[in-house]
């Protein structure tokens, strides 16, 4: 079935150029072209579309206003904006309504690749109700203590980018959002960034302050329906997994890019859980009860009660936001031990780190079978996996390991 794409631009010549440029895609896409936000909304009310690509600067209703309205009326639609590098003010206004940014002029292959990548999301998540929920997410809640910490740090006279980066790198929601922004084409970076500290440095202090304090791209979790212990355990597990995945990649003498990808993949591997906790607090309590009654894994309960597991939901959002494929893949398949790993990858580091973190936290719950020793054996990594466990044990013990010790894992 063809995907339906709506292009919006007030300049007829540009629309005609887009039509010519995208003619080869007619076998895959059904495309419509309109010249104003009002026309776009009228057409969206008459037909179902998968993606809207809008120019930023338009008379009357600009691209930021249009996509905010699309988000409100048709939240399941993927929203992409085209903007020039002089449109910084417009981009900041649209930061909560847009999934991805593309810079103008946009290379044909870049435009095709971004739209195709967005359209491929259907194979990840089948349920329209879940797609609608994930597609309208603009901000992921942060652990309250970390949210207060970053606000305090940004208001401090002794503020430093290093400290801001360190706080963000401890939080699932902050890291995902800051990487979405820095990886947008608006910033024109030559490669995808997966290191939150590097992202903060590239964005700069003034922009980070504007994003956090004025535009409020971060927010704290509402704990009315979710206990503090669940949140703390989830954040602590995620951060520890990220640190251990990074350590494993370092032990394997990987390059800095893969080490960064491993840390971020580990940190974000359970991103789908806060999404489910936000939207289905009561059903998540049922999942926890089912898990205890039947001694099953969380993701098995999620599939049974919600219809999808947290790994796929998290990966769906990260791909929607344009994060690096290696990170998206690791998040999507960290529970799948049937996936072939050609060499050492962030997925492999995340799988190992996730298991080891559980082993160290709940050794009575993690037998050799659950540790998937057959999997490590098939990959020829049994001895290495055992060595990774021993190294990570030392990291978890403040008395045995110096800098990277257990205190760094604590999310207050």
N, C-alpha and C positions, 0 to 999 in steps of 0.2 A: 504494500500500500504506500502510495506516495506521501511524503511529508509536505505539509502546507506552510509556506513561508510568506510572511507579509513584510514588504520593504516600504519605508516611509521616508520621503525626502521632498522638500519644497521646490527643489530645482529640477525642472523637467529634463534638462540635458544629462544630469547625473543619473536620474532614473532610467533614461534610455541607455546610458552607458552600462548600468547594472544589468539591464535586460540582455544586452548584447554579450556582456562578459559571462553571464550565467546561463546562456543558451544551452551549453553542453549538459547542464544539470536537469534539463526538462524531463528526462526519463526517471529521475529520482525525486524531484521536487515539483510541486504545483505552486507556482509563484504568482503573487499579486503585488501591484505597485500603486501606491497612492501618494498624494502630494501634501497632505496635512494630517494633523492629529485627529481632527474632527472626522475626516474621511476614514481614517484607520479605525476609530472606535465604532463608527457606523457599520463598517464591513465586519469587524470582529463580533458585533452583535448579531450578524446574519449568518456567519460561517464559523466553523471551528478551525483554528490555526494552531500549529505546533510551536512556531518561532516568530517573534517580531523583531525586525532589525530597523532601528530608527536613527536618523540623523539627529544630532544634538541641537544645532541652531536652526530653529524654524520660527516664522512669525506666528503670533497668536499663541498656540499651545506648543511649547518647545519639547524636545525629546525627553527631558527629565520629567516634565509634567505628564506627557503621554504615557510613559512607561510606569509612572506611579499609579496612573488611572488603570492601566492594563493589569498591574499587580493587584489592585483592589477588586476589579470586576472579573478578571480572568486569571487567577493566580497560578493555574497550571501551565500557562504559556511561558516558554523560555524567552527572556528579554535581553537583547543585545543592543548596545548603542555605539554609534560611530561619532567620534569627536576629534577635533584638532587639538594640538598641544597648547593652544591659547585658550582652551575652554575649561581651564582648571576650576573656575567657580561653578560652572554648570556640572562638571563631573562630581564635585563634592556634594552638590545638591541631590544628585541622583544615586548616591552611594548605597542607599538602602533599597532602591527599586530595581537595580540592574544586576543581572547575573554576570555579564562579561562586557568589557569595553574593547573597542577596536579603534585604532587611530586612523585619521584621514591624512593623506590618501591611503587607502587600504589595498594591498596587493591582492589580486584575484585569488591566488592559491591560499592565502591566509584566510580570506573570507570564507571560501569553500570549506577549508579544513575546520574552522571554528564551528560553522553551522552543521557540518557533517558529524563532528564530534558530539555536538549537543543533541542532534537527532538520534544518535546511536544509544542514547540513554534508555530508550524504551526496552531494550533487551535486559536492562539491569533491574527494572522495577515494573512489574506487570500491573499492579493495582492502581487505578486512576485516583482513588481516594488518597493513597499514600503519596503519589506524585504531586498532587495538589498541595498537600501539607508541606512536603520538602521544598517545592518550588517557591512557596511564598515565604520561606525563612529568609530573613534579612540579617538577623543578628543571632548568634548562639550565646546563651547565657554563660556567664563565668562563675567560678566559685566565689561566693561573696567576699571572703577574706582577700583573694587576689584582686578582685575588682576594686575594693577599697584601697588596697596597697598601690595599685597603678594610678588611681586618681590622686592619692596623696603624693606619690612620687612626681607626677606631672605638675602639681601645684607647688612643689618644693623649689626654693631658690638654688639648691645644690643639685638640680636635675642633671642626669647623664643618660646618654643614649644606651650605654652598656647596661645600666640598671633597668631601664625600661625594657630592653630586649630580654633581660633575664626574667623579669616578671611575666612578660608575654609568653616566653618559651615554657613556662610552667602550666599554662592554661590552655585547654583544648579549644574553647571558643575563640579566645583572642588570637591564637596562632592561626586557626583556619581563616579568620576574617582578614588578618593583616596579610596573609599570603595570597588571598583572593585579590586584594587591592594591588599589591606589588607586582603580581604576575599579569595584570591587565596590560593590554597593548598601549594604553594611554601613557605609561611610563617609559615605553620604548626600550626595555631591557633586552639584551641580545640572547638571554637564556632564561629558563624558568628557575625561580628561586624557591628553595625549600627550607632555608635556614631562617627562623624568625628573627634572630639577632641581626643578620645581614639585611633582612627586609626593613627593619626599623632604621638601620643606618642609611639605606638607600632612600627611604621616604623622607628622612630628615625630621628633626625635633619639632619644628614649627607645624609641619603637616600632621604629625602624629598627635600633637596637642589638640589641633583643630578637630581631627577625626574623633578623638576620645572625649574631649571636654565639651566641644560645641555640637558636633554631629552625633555624639553618643553611639558610636559603632559597637561599643561593648556595653553589656548590662549584666547585672548580677541575677543569679537564679532566684526565683520566687520559691521560698521554702515552705509555703503553706501546705502543699500536698506531698512534698518529698522530704524525707528525713535528712538531717545534716550528715548523719553517718554514711548513708548511701552515697551522697555526693562526695564526701571526703574520701571514701574508699575508691570510688571511680576515678577521681582526679589523681589520687596517690598511685593507683595501679597504672594509670596511663602515663604519668611522668616517669615512673620507675621503668616501665617498658621502653619508653623512648630512650632513656639513659643507657639501659642495658643493650638495646639494639645498636646504639651508637658505639658502645664498647666492643660489641661483637664484630662490627664492621672494622673498627680499628685493629682488633686482633687479627683480622684477615687481611690486613695491609691494603685496605681499599682506598681509593682516592677520596678527596674531601667532598666532592659532589655526592658520591654514594653514601658517605658517612652522614652528611646532612640529611639526605633522603631517608636513611635508616632511622635517625632520631625522630624526624617529623612523622614518618609512618608509624613508629611505635607510639608516639604521643597521641596521634589521631586515630589509632586503630579502632577504638571504641566510640568514635564520634557519634555513631548512630544511637548509642544508649541515651545520651542527654536529649536527643531529638525525640525518642520514644517516651522518655520520662516527662518531657514538656507537654507532649500532646496526648499521651495515654497513661496518666499516673495510676488510675485505678486498674487498668489492664496490666500494667507492669507489676502491680502488687500480686495479681493473679499468676503472673509468670513466676514470681519468686516463690509463691506457694506451691505451684506445680513442680518447680525445680526441687524443692525440699521433699515433696511427697513421692516423686518418681525417680529421684536421684538422676536428673537429666541435666544437660548443659543449658545455659541461659538461651543460647541461640536456637536450640530445639524448641523450647517453650515459646520463644518469640514467633517462630514460624507457625506454631500451632494456634496461638491466640491472636496474633496481629496479622499474620500472613506473610511476613518477611523478616529476615534477621537483621540485626543492627549493622553488620558488616556491609551489606548491600545498600542499606539506607544511607550510611555515612559516605560510602564511595559515590553514590548517586549525587549527593550534594557537592562533594569535592570536585567531581567531574563537571558538574553544572557551573561551579565557580572557577573552573579553569586551572586547577592545581596540576602539578606534574603527573604524567601518566604513571610513573614508577610509584609514587605515593598512593595514587588512587587504586592501583592494582594491589598494593600491599594491604590497604584497608579492606578492599573487597574480598580478598582470598586468605586472610590470616587464619581462618578456621578450616580452610580447604587443603587437605594434604594429598589431593589427587592432582594438583596443578604441577606441571613440570617446571622446574627451576633450572634454566640453562646457566650454570655458574652461580656465583654469589650475587644476590639481589637484595634490595630493601625488603622484599616479601620474605625471603628466607630469614633475614635478621629479625624481622618483626615476629614471625612465627616462633622462632627460638626464644626471643626475649619474652614474649607473652607467656609461653609455657613455663619458662624459668621463673618469672615473676610469680606466677600461680604456685609453682612448686615451693618457692621460698616462703610464700605467705600462708599456704594451706597444704603442707606436705602430706597430711593424712588423706587429702582428697585427690592427690595426683599420683597415681600408680605409673609404673613403666609403660603400661598399655596406653594410658591417657597421654603420656608424654610422646607417643607416636615413635617409639624407638625403631620400629620397622621402617618408617619413613626416612629417618636419619641414616639407617643402615643402607637403604637403597641408594641414597645419595653419597654413600661412602663417608659419612660425617659422624658416625657413632662416637668415636674417640674425641673428635672436636667438640661435639655437643656436650659430652661429659666435662670436658675442659672448660667450656663456656659456663657451665653450671658452677664449677668451683671458683672461677674468676668472679662471677656475679655474686656468689656468696660473700666473698671478701669485700666487694663494693657495698654490700648490704650491712657490713659490720664496721661501724665507725672506728673501732679500736684497731682493726687490721688494715684499713685503707685510709689514706690521707685525705685528699681533697674531695674526691667524688664519693662521699659516704652516705649512709642512710639519712642523715639529717637533711640532705638536699632533696629528698623525696617527699618530705612532709609538706602537705598543703593544709595550713591551719584553718 
